[in-house]
Amino acid sequence: MTPSPFAVIETPRLLIRRFEERDLPTLHAYRNDHEVARYAGWHESDYEGLIQFILTMNRTTPNTIGDWFQWAVEVKATQTHIGDIGIHRQAEEPKEAEIAYTFARSAQGQGYATEAVHGVLGYLFTTLYLHRITALIYADNARSVALVERLGFRKEGHFRKAARRDGEWVDDVMYAMLEEEWNTNED
């Protein structure tokens, strides 16, 4: 099936694009890396499930309301797939979206996630004209908390033992950014 068209998001070092078949080995590797998956809402992923995931992402667009849409993140210089970033457009309020991201361990600590989230925020606020973007993060995910704070998200809540991870209750924190706050950050 031919993917629905939309513009690739380009940042200085990254292409944020649709998933391709060539991304399958990398996607499988980091989705099955416990150190990466421990902060995500999924567990081990098999090849068949990931093939279906890629097919599904190629049938939808970032404008899809009520479902997640995820992009692959690629380093332009090496054409290497290093992670993904997704949004969930709220059915109750289509001018809002939740954002989430996952990067291979080998790509962490190099500013790629910050650059990718920044690029997607620009797209969400200036192309899709969204009003509010949220991020729900496990409270002990210090790197992700630092990322959203660095980008100008503000903390809106701390939910004690609100999520289950590996059979245990853990805290979640909610961060958000409004479109007018994004405009302030762009100066």
C-alpha positions in Angstrom: 0.0 0.0 0.0 1.3 3.5 -0.9 1.8 5.6 2.2 -0.3 8.7 2.7 1.8 11.8 1.8 3.1 14.3 4.3 6.2 16.4 4.4 9.3 14.9 6.0 10.5 16.9 9.0 14.1 17.9 8.6 16.3 19.2 11.3 20.0 20.1 11.1 21.1 16.5 11.7 18.0 14.4 11.3 15.2 13.3 9.0 11.9 12.5 10.7 10.1 10.4 8.2 7.8 7.4 7.7 9.1 4.0 8.6 10.6 1.9 5.9 11.2 -1.8 5.7 15.0 -1.2 6.2 14.2 0.1 9.7 12.9 -3.2 10.9 16.2 -4.6 12.4 17.0 -1.4 14.3 13.4 -1.0 15.5 13.4 -4.6 16.6 16.7 -4.2 18.5 15.8 -1.1 20.5 12.2 -2.3 21.1 13.7 -5.4 22.7 16.4 -3.7 24.7 15.1 -3.7 28.3 17.0 -0.6 29.2 15.1 1.3 26.5 11.8 -0.5 26.9 11.6 0.1 30.6 10.4 3.7 30.1 8.0 2.8 27.2 4.5 1.5 27.3 5.3 -1.7 25.4 7.4 -4.8 26.1 9.2 -7.2 23.7 8.2 -6.8 20.1 8.5 -9.6 17.5 9.2 -9.1 13.8 5.7 -9.9 12.7 4.2 -7.3 15.1 6.7 -4.7 14.0 5.9 -5.4 10.3 2.3 -4.8 11.1 3.2 -1.6 13.0 5.1 -0.3 10.0 2.2 -1.1 7.6 -0.2 0.7 10.0 2.0 3.8 10.2 2.2 3.9 6.4 -1.6 3.9 6.2 -2.1 6.9 8.5 -1.0 10.5 8.9 -0.2 12.8 11.7 -3.7 14.3 11.3 -5.3 11.0 12.4 -7.5 11.7 15.4 -7.7 9.1 18.2 -4.7 6.9 17.2 -1.0 7.1 17.6 1.1 8.2 14.6 4.9 7.5 14.8 7.8 8.7 12.7 11.1 7.0 12.2 14.1 9.2 13.1 17.2 8.9 10.9 20.6 10.5 11.1 21.0 12.3 7.7 24.8 11.9 7.5 24.7 8.1 7.9 21.1 7.3 6.9 20.9 5.3 10.1 17.6 4.8 11.8 18.0 5.6 15.5 14.6 5.9 17.1 11.0 7.0 16.7 8.8 9.8 17.8 5.0 9.7 18.0 1.9 11.7 18.7 -1.5 10.8 19.8 -4.2 13.3 18.7 -6.9 13.4 21.3 -10.4 12.5 20.0 -12.0 14.6 22.8 -9.9 17.7 21.8 -8.3 17.4 18.4 -6.2 20.6 18.9 -4.2 18.7 21.6 -1.7 15.9 21.2 0.5 13.7 23.5 4.1 13.3 22.3 6.4 10.3 23.1 9.8 9.2 21.8 12.1 6.2 22.0 15.8 6.1 20.9 18.3 3.3 20.7 20.8 3.3 23.5 23.6 4.0 21.0 21.8 7.2 20.0 21.2 8.5 23.5 23.1 11.3 25.1 24.0 13.0 21.8 21.1 15.5 21.6 19.2 13.6 18.9 16.0 13.2 20.9 16.0 16.9 21.8 16.5 17.8 18.2 13.8 15.4 17.0 11.2 16.5 19.6 12.0 20.2 18.8 11.4 19.5 15.1 8.2 17.7 15.6 6.9 20.5 18.0 7.5 23.0 15.2 5.5 20.8 12.8 2.7 20.4 15.3 2.4 24.0 16.2 3.1 25.7 12.8 1.7 23.1 10.3 -1.0 21.3 12.1 -1.8 24.4 14.2 -2.2 22.5 17.5 -2.9 24.3 20.7 -1.4 22.1 23.4 1.2 19.3 23.5 1.6 17.0 26.5 4.1 14.4 27.6 3.4 11.8 30.2 6.7 10.4 31.5 7.6 7.9 34.2 8.9 10.1 37.1 12.2 8.2 37.4 13.0 8.8 33.7 15.3 11.7 34.5 16.7 12.0 31.0 13.3 12.4 29.4 12.2 14.8 32.1 15.3 16.9 31.5 14.6 16.8 27.7 11.1 18.3 28.0 12.2 20.8 30.6 15.0 21.9 28.3 12.5 22.5 25.5 10.3 24.6 27.7 7.5 22.2 28.7 6.1 23.0 32.2 5.3 20.4 34.8 1.5 20.2 35.3 1.2 17.2 37.6 2.8 14.3 39.5 0.7 11.2 39.7 1.7 8.9 42.5 1.7 5.2 41.6 -0.4 5.8 38.5 1.2 3.3 36.1 2.3 -0.3 36.3 5.8 -1.1 35.1 7.2 -4.6 35.3 4.4 -5.5 37.8 5.1 -2.6 40.1 3.3 0.7 40.6 5.4 3.8 39.5 4.8 7.5 39.4 4.0 9.5 36.2 4.6 13.2 35.6 2.7 15.3 33.1 4.4 18.1 31.2 2.7 20.4 28.7 3.5 23.2 26.3 1.0 25.7 24.7 1.4 27.0 21.2 2.1 30.5 22.5 4.8 29.1 24.7 6.4 27.5 21.7 6.4 30.9 19.9 8.2 32.4 22.9 10.8 29.6 22.7 11.5 30.3 19.1 13.0 33.8 19.8 
